[in-house]
Amino acid sequence: MDSFGAFLGPLVAPAVLAVAGQAFDAVLVTSFCIAALGVLVLVLFVRDRHDERPPARPASPREALTLLRVAPVRRLLLAACLLGFAVIGDGFVHLLLQRQEEVSLGSFPLLAVGTSLTYLLPAVPVGALADRIGRVPVVLSGYTALLLVYLALSGSLQGRPLLVLVLACSRPWRPSPSSRTASPTGRPTSTTGE
């Protein structure tokens, strides 16, 4: 639902501006109303599920630091830090594209729409692939695709091929928060208690 909203937002905002005579407060009010509707749906239709398990007490910082003694946790933390440092935000990629391809300011928001669309459409198939072959190969292929994007941005590729490559490879394969998380062994574990 978040990805769908990120896709529709840049499309709806210019339409609201056109209807409201370029009044930016109309965009803010529209955005607030949509957010309020989302909160209302959550309050009315989402029920908290109570498990029979006793509540867990929060871990102290000292207990959390003792996890670093476990080798798989250390490897996971190191990998997460290294891969996190290697990622450039979508906004910076869009700015590089705008500068290299001389994308007009009026068309610039469409880069965010394209990125959101290429994240939204393959979400279910890539998730199913990750369930079938494991998250680690899918995440590693995502970072490989991201490396291709960075090489293409710094290389001689130009025009529409560059735009298509960047929009197709920069977002769909990146990991996102979901109901499943990877354990230190790389196998998915359910966080929903299922």
C-alpha positions in Angstrom: 0.0 0.0 0.0 2.9 2.3 0.8 4.5 1.7 -2.7 1.1 2.3 -4.4 0.8 5.6 -2.6 4.4 6.6 -3.5 3.5 5.8 -7.1 0.2 7.8 -7.2 1.4 10.8 -5.2 3.5 12.5 -7.9 0.7 11.8 -10.4 -2.1 13.2 -8.2 -0.2 16.3 -7.0 0.0 18.0 -10.4 -3.6 17.2 -11.1 -4.6 18.8 -7.8 -2.5 21.8 -8.6 -4.1 22.1 -12.0 -7.6 22.0 -10.6 -6.8 24.3 -7.7 -5.2 27.0 -9.8 -1.6 26.3 -8.6 -2.6 26.6 -5.0 -0.1 24.5 -3.1 -2.2 24.4 0.1 -4.7 22.3 -1.9 -2.0 19.6 -2.3 -1.3 19.7 1.4 -5.0 19.5 2.3 -5.6 16.6 -0.2 -2.5 14.8 1.2 -3.8 15.3 4.8 -7.3 14.0 3.8 -5.8 10.9 2.2 -3.6 10.2 5.2 -6.6 10.7 7.6 -8.6 8.2 5.5 -5.8 5.7 5.8 -5.7 6.2 9.6 -9.4 5.8 9.8 -9.2 2.5 7.8 -6.5 1.2 10.2 -8.6 2.2 13.3 -11.8 0.7 12.0 -10.6 -2.5 10.2 -7.3 -3.7 11.7 -7.6 -5.7 14.9 -4.7 -6.4 17.2 -4.1 -10.1 17.5 -3.3 -11.2 21.0 -1.1 -14.2 21.3 -1.0 -16.6 24.2 2.7 -16.0 24.7 3.8 -14.0 27.8 5.1 -10.5 27.0 8.8 -10.4 26.5 10.8 -7.9 28.4 13.0 -5.5 26.4 16.6 -6.4 26.2 19.1 -4.2 27.9 21.9 -2.6 25.9 24.4 -4.9 27.6 22.4 -7.9 26.5 22.1 -6.6 23.0 25.9 -6.1 22.8 26.5 -9.7 23.9 24.9 -10.8 20.5 28.1 -9.5 18.9 29.9 -12.5 20.4 27.8 -14.8 18.1 29.7 -15.2 14.8 26.7 -15.3 12.4 25.3 -12.1 14.0 28.7 -10.3 13.6 28.8 -11.4 9.9 25.3 -10.2 9.3 26.0 -6.8 11.0 29.2 -6.3 9.0 27.4 -7.2 5.7 24.5 -4.9 6.5 26.9 -2.0 7.3 29.0 -2.5 4.1 25.9 -2.8 1.9 24.2 0.1 3.6 27.2 2.3 2.9 27.2 1.3 -0.8 23.6 2.5 -1.4 22.9 5.9 -2.8 19.4 7.2 -2.2 16.9 7.3 -5.1 16.8 11.1 -5.0 20.6 11.4 -5.7 20.3 8.9 -8.6 17.4 11.0 -9.9 19.5 14.2 -9.6 22.3 12.6 -11.5 19.9 11.5 -14.2 18.4 15.0 -14.4 21.8 16.5 -14.8 23.1 14.0 -17.3 20.0 13.7 -19.4 18.8 17.3 -18.9 15.4 16.2 -17.7 13.1 19.2 -17.4 11.9 20.3 -14.0 8.4 19.5 -15.0 9.3 15.9 -15.9 11.6 15.4 -12.9 8.8 14.1 -10.6 8.1 11.4 -13.2 11.5 9.8 -12.3 10.0 9.1 -8.8 6.9 7.7 -10.4 9.0 5.4 -12.6 11.0 4.3 -9.7 7.9 3.6 -7.6 6.3 1.7 -10.5 9.4 -0.5 -11.0 9.3 -1.2 -7.3 5.6 -1.9 -7.1 5.1 -4.2 -10.1 7.8 -6.9 -9.4 7.3 -6.9 -5.6 5.2 -10.0 -5.5 7.2 -12.0 -8.1 10.5 -11.1 -6.5 9.1 -12.0 -3.1 7.9 -15.4 -4.5 11.4 -15.9 -6.0 13.0 -15.1 -2.6 10.7 -17.6 -0.9 11.7 -20.2 -3.5 15.5 -19.8 -3.8 16.2 -17.8 -0.5 16.6 -14.2 0.3 20.4 -14.1 0.1 20.6 -14.8 -3.6 17.9 -12.3 -4.4 19.4 -9.6 -2.2 22.9 -10.2 -3.7 21.4 -10.0 -7.2 19.8 -6.7 -6.2 23.0 -5.2 -5.1 24.6 -6.4 -8.4 21.8 -4.6 -10.3 22.5 -1.5 -8.3 26.2 -1.8 -9.1 25.2 -1.9 -12.8 23.2 1.3 -12.3 26.1 3.1 -10.7 28.4 2.0 -13.5 25.9 3.1 -16.1 25.6 6.5 -14.5 29.3 7.0 -14.5 29.8 5.5 -18.0 29.1 6.6 -21.5 25.5 5.2 -21.7 23.0 8.0 -22.5 19.5 8.7 -23.5 16.5 6.5 -23.1 18.6 3.3 -22.6 20.2 4.9 -19.5 16.8 6.0 -18.1 15.3 2.5 -18.6 18.3 0.8 -17.1 18.3 3.0 -14.1 14.6 2.9 -13.4 14.5 -0.9 -14.0 17.5 -1.9 -11.9 17.7 0.7 -9.1 14.8 -0.3 -6.9 13.0 -3.6 -7.6 15.6 -5.9 -6.1 16.5 -4.0 -3.0 15.3 -5.4 0.3 12.4 -3.8 2.0 10.8 -4.3 5.4 8.3 -7.1 5.2 6.6 -9.7 7.4 9.6 -12.0 7.0 13.2 -11.3 8.1 16.4 -13.1 7.5 17.9 -14.9 10.4 21.7 -14.9 10.8 21.8 -18.2 8.8 20.2 -16.5 5.8 17.0 -18.5 6.1 13.7 -16.5 6.4 12.0 -16.5 9.7 8.5 -15.3 10.3 8.0 -12.3 12.6 4.3 -12.6 12.6 4.2 -15.8 14.7 2.9 -17.9 11.8 
